């Protein structure tokens, strides 16, 4: 662990020092910030929430969200680049779903908790 020296240690106790020493790395925070940045757009947030529950193609996502296919494709690219969704091809059609990662699961649960919605059965 890399010990950080605080120039003006006003009233720091052992807990404060431990928090400062264990501050997440810039790389870790960038990963979280990028995911949150992508979900800061209401359209992407809706698409992400949908894909947490099912695997869908662009045309069906567009119909479900009331958006054009090109707009949906743009949002899907950004979500995919952020590692929040994955795609797989079936014939000529691409299908998208939420990535199977810890951060995606936690973001999904956070969205539902904050919005007070629950997963459809």
Beta strands, then each sheet from edge to edge (+ up, - down):
strand 1: 56-57
strand 2: 85-90
strand 3: 93-98
sheet 1: 1+ 3- 2+
end
